């Protein structure tokens, strides 16, 4: 893969930034794509833009505002509360079709820039019950992309079977832990770095960090 080109689906958050560092170690050339779907916190697009600049990565920002019209939820509306799923239901932060559309458009872009590899930070271990983060969905879509464009795309999911502590460990192994901690935006309330400390995303991120630092003997 050292001679190949890769495209990273990039939000500016902890997971996709870790994937960006992961891709830089493995591919000759890496580009990133961020989707603007009029998300609740536009700051995440600015974070993504700055990180791509810091890492010297060509950065594409695609307009996906139609998704906002189709999928009202806590990530696209200020008046919908961020909360977990009740009685097995999906959390209010689930955006129907988001990964399906993002990866499909990433495939189209990848074909234009001659990138065979597509990297996404989806995870089935510490996910929120999102069906489009499952390994079976990614494998299915990989087949569909190749059939639809007669291509040979490979979708990589380096975080698929990692919990948050292991994701922090991977960032550390990539010499990127401090950078990821200080420069990414994971918080559902739009606060960079360690975030608000109250929302589900912040709880998951902080719990994983504490577990990893404790494992290293740094807590």
C-alpha positions as CSV (number, residue, x, y, z in Angstrom):
1,X,0.0,0.0,0.0
2,X,3.0,2.3,0.3
3,X,2.6,3.2,-3.4
4,X,-1.1,3.8,-3.3
5,X,-3.4,6.8,-2.7
6,X,-6.0,7.0,0.0
7,X,-9.0,9.2,0.8
8,X,-10.0,9.7,4.4
9,X,-13.6,10.5,5.4
10,X,-12.8,13.3,7.8
11,X,-15.0,15.1,10.4
12,X,-12.2,16.7,12.5
13,X,-13.1,14.5,15.4
14,X,-11.0,12.1,17.5
15,X,-11.7,9.0,15.4
16,X,-11.3,10.4,11.9
17,X,-8.2,12.3,12.9
18,X,-6.6,9.2,14.3
19,X,-7.5,7.5,11.0
20,X,-5.8,10.4,9.1
21,X,-2.5,9.8,11.0
22,X,-3.0,6.0,10.4
23,X,-3.4,6.6,6.6
24,X,-0.4,8.9,6.4
25,X,1.8,6.1,7.8
26,X,0.5,3.6,5.2
27,X,-0.1,5.3,1.9
28,X,2.1,7.3,-0.5
29,X,-0.5,10.0,-0.8
30,X,-3.5,10.9,1.4
31,X,-6.4,13.3,0.8
32,X,-9.3,14.0,3.1
33,X,-13.0,14.8,2.5
34,X,-15.4,16.6,4.9
35,X,-19.1,16.8,4.4
36,X,-21.0,20.0,5.2
37,X,-24.6,18.9,5.9
38,X,-25.4,22.1,7.9
39,X,-24.5,20.2,11.0
40,X,-25.3,21.8,14.4
41,X,-21.7,22.9,15.0
42,X,-20.0,24.3,12.0
43,X,-16.8,24.6,14.1
44,X,-16.1,20.9,13.3
45,X,-15.6,21.9,9.6
46,X,-13.1,24.6,10.7
47,X,-11.3,22.0,12.9
48,X,-11.1,19.6,10.0
49,X,-9.8,22.4,7.7
50,X,-7.1,23.3,10.3
51,X,-6.0,19.8,10.9
52,X,-5.7,19.1,7.2
53,X,-3.6,22.2,6.9
54,X,-1.4,21.2,9.8
55,X,-0.8,17.8,8.3
56,X,-0.3,19.0,4.8
57,X,-3.3,17.1,3.4
58,X,-5.3,18.2,0.4
59,X,-8.8,18.7,1.8
60,X,-12.1,18.5,0.0
61,X,-15.3,20.0,1.6
62,X,-18.5,18.8,-0.1
63,X,-22.0,20.3,0.2
64,X,-24.4,17.7,1.6
65,X,-27.1,20.1,2.8
66,X,-29.8,18.0,1.4
67,X,-29.2,15.5,4.2
68,X,-30.1,18.2,6.7
69,X,-33.5,18.6,5.0
70,X,-34.1,14.9,5.0
71,X,-32.9,13.9,8.5
72,X,-33.9,16.2,11.4
73,X,-32.1,15.1,14.5
74,X,-29.9,16.3,17.4
75,X,-26.9,16.9,15.1
76,X,-28.8,19.0,12.6
77,X,-31.3,20.9,14.9
78,X,-30.7,23.1,17.9
79,X,-34.1,22.4,19.3
80,X,-33.7,18.6,19.5
81,X,-32.1,17.3,22.7
82,X,-29.0,15.1,22.6
83,X,-29.9,11.9,24.3
84,X,-29.3,8.1,24.2
85,X,-31.7,5.6,22.8
86,X,-34.6,4.5,25.0
87,X,-35.8,0.9,25.2
88,X,-33.4,-0.2,22.5
89,X,-34.2,2.7,20.2
90,X,-31.6,4.8,18.3
91,X,-30.1,7.9,20.0
92,X,-31.3,11.3,18.9
93,X,-27.9,11.9,17.3
94,X,-28.4,9.2,14.7
95,X,-28.6,10.7,11.2
96,X,-30.3,8.2,8.9
97,X,-28.3,7.4,5.7
98,X,-25.3,9.5,6.7
99,X,-22.6,7.0,6.3
100,X,-24.3,5.4,3.3
101,X,-24.3,8.8,1.6
102,X,-20.9,9.9,2.8
103,X,-19.1,6.8,1.7
104,X,-20.9,6.7,-1.6
105,X,-19.9,10.3,-2.4
106,X,-16.4,9.5,-1.1
107,X,-16.3,6.7,-3.6
108,X,-17.2,9.0,-6.4
109,X,-14.5,11.5,-5.3
110,X,-12.0,8.7,-4.9
111,X,-12.6,7.6,-8.5
112,X,-11.9,11.2,-9.6
113,X,-8.6,11.6,-7.7
114,X,-7.5,8.0,-8.5
115,X,-7.6,6.9,-4.9
116,X,-8.4,3.2,-4.5
117,X,-8.4,3.2,-0.7
118,X,-11.1,4.8,1.4
119,X,-10.7,5.1,5.2
120,X,-13.5,5.7,7.7
121,X,-13.4,5.8,11.5
122,X,-16.6,3.9,12.1
123,X,-16.5,1.5,15.0
124,X,-18.7,-1.4,16.2
125,X,-17.2,-1.7,19.6
126,X,-17.9,1.6,21.3
127,X,-20.6,2.8,19.0
128,X,-24.0,4.2,19.9
129,X,-26.1,1.6,18.2
130,X,-25.8,3.2,14.8
131,X,-26.6,0.5,12.2
132,X,-24.4,2.2,9.6
133,X,-21.3,1.8,11.8
134,X,-21.4,-2.0,11.7
135,X,-18.8,-4.1,9.9
136,X,-21.5,-5.9,7.9
137,X,-22.7,-2.6,6.4
138,X,-19.2,-1.5,5.5
139,X,-18.5,-4.8,3.7
140,X,-21.8,-4.7,1.9
141,X,-21.2,-1.1,0.8
142,X,-17.7,-1.9,-0.4
143,X,-19.1,-4.5,-2.7
144,X,-21.8,-2.1,-3.9
145,X,-19.3,0.7,-4.7
146,X,-17.2,-1.7,-6.7
147,X,-20.2,-2.9,-8.6
148,X,-21.6,0.5,-9.2
149,X,-18.4,2.0,-10.6
150,X,-16.7,-1.2,-11.8
151,X,-13.9,-0.3,-9.4
152,X,-11.5,-1.9,-7.0
153,X,-12.1,0.2,-4.0
154,X,-11.0,-1.0,-0.5
155,X,-12.8,0.5,2.5
156,X,-10.6,0.4,5.5
157,X,-12.0,0.7,9.1
158,X,-8.9,0.7,11.4
159,X,-11.0,1.4,14.5
160,X,-13.8,-1.1,13.8
161,X,-12.9,-3.5,16.7
162,X,-11.2,-1.0,19.0
163,X,-12.8,0.5,22.1
164,X,-12.1,4.1,23.0
165,X,-9.1,3.3,25.2
166,X,-7.6,1.3,22.3
167,X,-8.3,4.2,19.9
168,X,-6.3,6.5,22.2
169,X,-3.5,3.8,22.3
170,X,-3.4,3.8,18.5
171,X,-3.1,7.6,18.4
172,X,-0.3,7.3,20.9
173,X,1.5,4.7,18.8
174,X,1.2,7.1,15.9
175,X,2.8,9.8,18.0
176,X,-0.4,11.8,17.8
177,X,-2.1,11.5,21.2
178,X,-1.5,15.0,22.3
179,X,-2.4,16.4,18.9
180,X,-5.6,14.5,18.8
181,X,-6.5,15.5,22.3
182,X,-5.9,19.2,21.8
183,X,-7.1,19.8,18.2
184,X,-10.1,17.6,17.5
185,X,-13.8,18.2,18.1
186,X,-15.9,15.3,19.3
187,X,-18.3,17.1,21.7
188,X,-22.0,17.2,20.8
189,X,-22.1,20.6,22.3
190,X,-19.5,22.0,19.9
191,X,-16.6,22.5,22.4
192,X,-13.2,21.4,21.0
193,X,-10.5,19.3,22.8
194,X,-11.7,17.8,26.0
195,X,-15.2,19.2,25.3
196,X,-18.1,19.9,27.6
197,X,-17.6,16.8,29.7
198,X,-21.3,16.2,29.9
199,X,-22.6,14.9,26.6
200,X,-22.4,11.1,25.6
201,X,-19.6,11.7,23.2
202,X,-17.5,13.5,25.8
203,X,-18.2,10.8,28.4
204,X,-17.0,8.1,26.0
205,X,-14.0,10.0,24.9
206,X,-12.9,10.9,28.5
207,X,-13.6,7.4,29.9
208,X,-11.4,5.9,27.1
209,X,-8.6,8.4,27.7
210,X,-8.6,7.7,31.5
211,X,-8.6,4.0,30.9
212,X,-5.6,4.2,28.6
213,X,-3.6,6.6,30.7
214,X,-4.3,4.4,33.7
215,X,-3.0,1.4,31.8
216,X,0.1,3.4,31.0
217,X,0.6,4.4,34.6
218,X,0.1,8.1,33.9
219,X,-3.0,8.6,36.0
